[in-house]
Amino acid sequence: MKKVAFYTLGCKVNQYESEAMMDLFREAGYQLVDFQKKADVYLINSCTVTNEAARKSRQMSRRAKRRNQAAIVGLIGCYSQAAAEEVAAIAEIDFMMGSSGKKDIVDKVESLMAGKAASAKIVDFNKLREYEDLNLQSLVETTRANIKIEDGCDEFCSYCIIPFARGPVRSREAESVVKEVTELSQQGVKEIILTGTHLGAYGKDNNSPHALARLLKKLIRIDGLLRIRLSSLEGTELSEELIGLMANEEKVCPHLHLPLQSGSNKILKAMQRPYSREEFAEVVNRVREVVPNLALTTDVIVGFPGETEQTFQETYQFIDKLAFSRLHVFPFSARTGTPAARMNNQLNGNVIKEYSKKLRGLNQKLMLKYQQKFLGSIRSVIVEESRDRQTGLLTGFTDNYIKVLFSGEDNLKNQLINLNLVESIDAEHIRGELLT
């Protein structure tokens, strides 16, 4: 049996696409093996958000070839799409594939194995007009699944290479999503996370501004599916209809990820973000009025060109005031090919590290503060299939995204149960107790 190994970098969209491609190889009779082991085919599903991600993609290609000189090594995805010439120069890869054609990946590999030449042509990002349907057939762990419903982005923020790597917005047909989620639910999947390159733009290409809310209503009706999460939305795309579904539908988790990126209007303008700090705060306050237990998580870029002590303090204080439940802090990385990489006033690396450290400290404080609001309360948890590695305890997430550790038997795995939240273990975890 031929062996194939995957290495996936980057976002939930990449994770979804890798899982779907793995299914295609299983169907074709391949055995999936760990990337560290010897295989006949190594596939690196690449990321190009930062220069470091691109470097890692190159590094994994070289490691794969060293592991088996006779193996076919392919570098696919965003890095190939955004920097085709750079990728083509990597001696260790046998073929590359951009952001389209992944449904044909097995045919491409089989053709190479038969000794045929591989086309290195990458479709221009502006010509990516159709959503390419890749479907999950099976999952190793069935508690939750990322479900991709959209590809591409039209925003062109000044720091971001993704529109060049993913192309314009393309939305998946609702019927295709419902069919996939129904089949996964029948296999035991209890929770899905709807994801996309620019999830809030779902339906934009079809002039359907309410497409996401309509899709949610269809997914809510699927038997056996207990929870639906939204991966990431811009505050400007959060409609009253979506907020209403989150407030009134038990299956729609009270959890929003709204990328802030900066709390300074000066920096937001330089980033070419589509809102001011005041508009962002207005959205947050509006949602909290109707979804009181809301988990609000965000992304922040630290050390953007032109960042000063004053603009950093504006960001710090704004985040503290809005009391996010979790921050993802990203030190600015000047991605070659973006306007931000060419800007003046690039910050010293030590300054960026210091700012990052301060925001990560704030994150720990805010996570604990959010947790403690729920101590003594009873929350539902879907139990994960894997126990916590350090403690051996069962673990799961509440609907509002608090990770709980608790004692229990294996027969509770992948079940929805109620737990009493009794104490904070650390900023990442709460200890729970089963109700007797």
C-alpha positions, 0 to 999 in steps of 0.5 A: 500500500502506497503511503502519503504524509501531510504537513499542514501550516496555518489556518482552519481553512488549511486544516479543513482542506488537508482533512478533505485531501486525506480522504481523497487519498484514503479512497484511492487506497493510500495509507496515511502516515505521520510526516516524520515517517517514511512515505511515498508522497509528502504534501506540505499544505503551505501558509504565506501569512508571514515570511516565517510561515513561508520559510517553514514551508520550504524547510518541511519540503527539504526535510521530506526529501531527506527522509526519502529521496525517492518520494514525491514532494508537493508544496501546495496552497497559499505559498505556491499561489502567492509566490510561484516563482520562489516556490518553483526554485525549491530544488526538493519539490517535485510539483506545486499546486496553488489555491485551486485544483486540490480536488484533483490532487490524487490524479496529479500524484498518480500521474507523477508516479507514472513518470509523466511531467507535472504542470507548474502552472498556477491560475492567477488569483484574479481568475479564481472565480468558482468555489472548489468543493472539497468534502470531509468524508471521515474524521479521526476524532469526531467531537467537532469539525471545521467546515469550510464554507467560503474562500477568498478575500476582497479587503486588501488590508495593508499588512495582508498577502491573503487576497493574493493567495486565496483570490476573490470571495467565493461562497459554497452552495448551502446545499453542499454544506448541509449535506456534508454536516448532515453526514458528519453528524450521522458519524457522531460529530456534535459540533461544527465550526464554520470557517472561511478565508473571510467568513463574513463575506459569505454570499457577497459574490452572489449578492446575498447579504443574509446568506450566512444567517439563512445557512445557520437556520438550515444547519440548526435543523440537523438532527444530532448536531448540538453546536455551531460556532462561527470562526471569525467575523468582522464587526461590520458584517455582524447583522441583527439577524446573526445576533438574534440567532446567537441570542435565541438559538441554543445550538448557536454558541455565544462565542464571537471572534472579532479581529480588532488588530489595533485599538488606535484609529491612526494605526487602523487607518494605516492598516486599511481596516474598515472601521474605527475603534468607536464603531468596533466598540459600538458593535461589541456593546450591541451584541453584549446587550442581547448575548450576556454570556458572550465569549468575545475573542480577538486578534491584535497585531503588535508593532505595526509600522508607525506604532508609538507608545501612545498608540500602543497605550490606546490599544492596551486600554481599549482592549482592557475596557472591552474586556475580551475573553481571550486575545491572540497577539501577533507581533508584526511581521513585514510580509514581502509584497504587502504595502506595510512591508514598504512603510517607513517607521518600521519598529525595532524588534525589541520594542515589538517584543516588549509590547507583545509581552505586555499584551500577553500579560493583559490576556492572562488577566482578562482570561481569568476575569472572564472565567471567574464570572462563571465560577459556581455556575452550571454549564454544558460541555461536550467532552473531548475524545482525548484526555488532558495530557498533563493531568489525565482528566477529561476535558471539554469546552463550554458553549461560551468557550471555557475549557474545563477539566474534570474527573470522569469515565471514558463513556462520557467522551463525545457526550453533552453533559452539565458540569459545575464550574468550581475553581480556576486552575489557571488562565486556560482552564477551569476545574469542573465537577459532575452533577450528582 
